[in-house]
Amino acid sequence: MKIYERVVIDMDTLETLEAEVVEYDGPLAQCGGGKGSIPDPAPPPPEPEPKKEPDKKAMESKKDARDQTTKAAGLAKTKKTGPVGLLDEADTQKKELTAASKKKTLLGQ
């Protein structure tokens, strides 16, 4: 019986270009789980769920909550143009406060 250890095939023509073959005469074992048949193919994946429209009421309530938090913190809610486009004044003030607190921490105050 021939045992192929290495085979090189031209994929365009399906011609065997090289083959390393060994003659074998001895005991054999069969793999396959004992069924002797091809297993059933896997079922197709489930259909994706349709995209839902965003809940406008929930989005508005989140925006209102953000605005209330900004007002409670005493931060302005105005827009200005910066190098990156529109900047939120509240974001600028938050960054300044964060930088100031880091500076105090570093200076030990």
Order of alpha helices (4+ residues) and beta strands (2+ residues): beta-beta-alpha-beta-beta-alpha
